[in-house]
Amino acid sequence: MAKEQLRFTGSGGQGVILGTIIIAEAAFLDGKQVVQSQSYGPEARGGMCKAETIIDTKKITYTKVEVPTLLLSLTQISFDKYVKTIDKDTVIIVDEEIQVPDRIAAKHEVLSLPILRSSHEVLHAPVSANIIAVGAVNEALRIASAKSLEEAVVNHIPKGTEELNLKAARLGAELVKNARKGK
């Protein structure tokens, strides 16, 4: 596995930070080295937030994401800000409502997924959007085994919501599989 530098962005309250914690733990459970960091303050509820995870099979000596290998954005404003920090190999996962300029879509793998809509319409649980996103990211990059991802999800969600959140992670993976089939 090559070093993965993940940047999750959205607005405070969407669970972006928890998403990076879960993906980092899943990779750790599979024996990988991980570092997770987050940026929030007044963003904690409603403003823009960013969280990052670095995953590698080797020791991580620099703990900041320089150029993400994956950018996840759940809001237009966060996409517009952080898309400026990507390079030609960055995979982009966005909610379907985000407008990705043609010049960017032409140069990158862009997976435009119904993350927020699926949390409402399929799962009837808007708070599950971040877990859908985690499942999508894991499927897109093959970061951790399904077993480790599910264990990490269960370790970080409220008791009694295990079935819903595991379904959300699996749904995220299916969204990526379906999007790639359609290309």
Secondary structure, DSSP 8 states (H G I E B T S, - for coil): ---EEEEEEEETTS-HHHHHHHHHHHHHHTT-EEEEEEE-SGGGSSSEEEEEEEEESS-----S-SS-SEEEESSHHHHHHHGGG--TT-EEEEETTS---HHHHTTS-EEEE-HHHHHHHTSS-GGGHHHHHHHHHHHHHT-S-HHHHHHHHHHTS-TT-HHHHHHHHHHHHHHHHHHHHT-
